[in-house]
Amino acid sequence: MAGVLSRFLARACIRFMFTPLLGIAGNTFVETIRQPIYGVLLAVTTLLLIMNIFVAGFTLEDDNKLLMDLGLSTMLLSGLFLAAFSATGVLTREIENKTVLTIVSKPVSRPVFIIGKYLGLMGAQGVAFYITFLVFVLCMHHRVLMYSSDPFDWPAIIFGGGTLMLGIFLAAGANFFYGKEFSSTAISFVVPLLTVGTIVTALFDREWERVEFSKAFAGGQLVVGALLLLMAIMIITAVALAASTRLGQVMTLMTCVAVLVGGFLSDSVLAGVKDDTVAGAILYCVIPNINFFWVVDAITASIDVPAGYLLFTAGYAALFVVAFLAIGVALFQRREVG
């Protein structure tokens, strides 16, 4: 009898905690992808990724390495801006408009509220990252035109660009004829269509000859590099959410930029002073080292990233995400929302 009662109480506690958590996460996800800035950033990132093909053609050595550098950098900056603008949109504005009272006044704890917001934001980040990653893969498949006589990669243009435009066209039609919300509808069309287009493109080279599927992904290493980049974006999103509990949009963006720049300077600047000063040691420990998630040189040198490294960086990212979310919870606990 006692065992049955304990299991019942455990299930009740889990349901009591996870039901509002999933509700907040789902609502945040929908609210984020419906924000105009979400669609604008996706469109701008897509255009920049395509433009990188032409910008990368001005080096004297390996243009395609620069194309990869520019592509991953564009995706990282897109994730940073999306994190800052979305976090303030779903949290700061709710606090300023007092709409957060409708949630925290109910039996929903503030830590659950912050964690739910983070999960919803990361869901939206994941969708945006997936779409931009597919565009990045298509750009890497096309590669830089080394000479003016080089042909365009028509499989990538037809299958990749065609499915992308088809998804946007279908969303525009649904918006015009049925009044559907454009941004979320476009994503629901673009994700499956662009996935199919990218898979079909990966089966051909620019001369329409059949090739190995993995060659479009550098033997799978492009996926590994993207996963590591997504871990960095997870940290930046946690920083943005923690900052947005107290700061406005501009200051949240500046905080995210400071953490990102500090993370890239961690090896070159902070590592040299961490043994000399206490402040340097503290900064080296509290600022996440973004260099751990940047493996472009290894990919271009055809060096496989080991699974152990992925596990290490995943644990490293998880610790920083938990730390920044804990800071966000602590800041939000004392935030007056009434």
Phi, psi and omega in degrees: 000316180296322179295318178297318180295319180294321178294321178297316180294321179296316179295322179295319179294318180296315179295321181295326182275315188279333179298308176293328180298312180292325177296315178295318180297315180295318179295321179294320178300310181296317181296323182291312184289344177270354177290136180303325182295333179296309179294323180296315180294323177297316181294316180296317179298318178299314179296319180294321178297320178291319180295333179300332179301322182273326180292325184285357183274013184248016176270166179262356183235251186266100181293325184288333173293318176296323178299319178293317177303311182295320181296311180292323177296319178298318180294322179294314179294324176298317177296323178296310181295321179295321178296313183294311183289321182289320181298316178291330180290324184262352181234302183301314181293327177295322178291316181293324180272001179067009179288343178293340180297330181292342180259309184287344176284342176276173180289059177236119182287156181294323174300320177297321179298313181293316180296320177298319177299318181295316180297319177295318177297317180291330174298315177294321177298318180298318178296313179297318181295321180296316180296313181293329177294319177298319177296319178298318178297319178296321178294320178291329176292320179292317180064173182281138175281105185292325181230155180296340180275351180294137180283155174289156178275088185292328174301317179292322181290316184286306185283316181285301180295326180294316179291327177296313179293325178297317178298317179294320180296317179295322178294320178296320177295318178295324177291320184285316187270329185241000178071022179288147177294127192293311188299307181293325178293319178299319179295319180295332176274316187292319185303305180290321182294315180292328176298313178297317180298320179292319179297316179294320179299323183293348181273351184230155169263186185291342177264013179066023174272142179291135180227170177292139184300321186290342182296333178289345182243021180053047181067025181091352183286336174296322178294319179297314179299322179292320178298318178296321178295322178296326176296320177296321178294326175300319179293315181298323179294320176296320177298315181298318181292319178296318180292325184288349175290339181233336188249163176274189187295313184294314182291326175296316178298318179295323178296316179297318179296319180297318179294319181295313180295316177299324178294322178286333179271001186301315182286321187276333184245301187291326180297332181281340183246357184294334179269352183260324183231152178291320180298319178295320178295320179294314180297323180296329181276324187269342178265122181295137180277103183288341180299334178298334185261005183249103187238032182297318181298321179293320181293314181292335177272008179060035176260120181288135176280120183292156180296327179298325178293321177298317180295320179298311181293327177296316177295320178299314179294319181298321179297317180290324177298314179298318181296313181291325175294324177296321176297317179298318178297316180298319179291323182284334180299324182261006180279129178280120182246000182264000000 
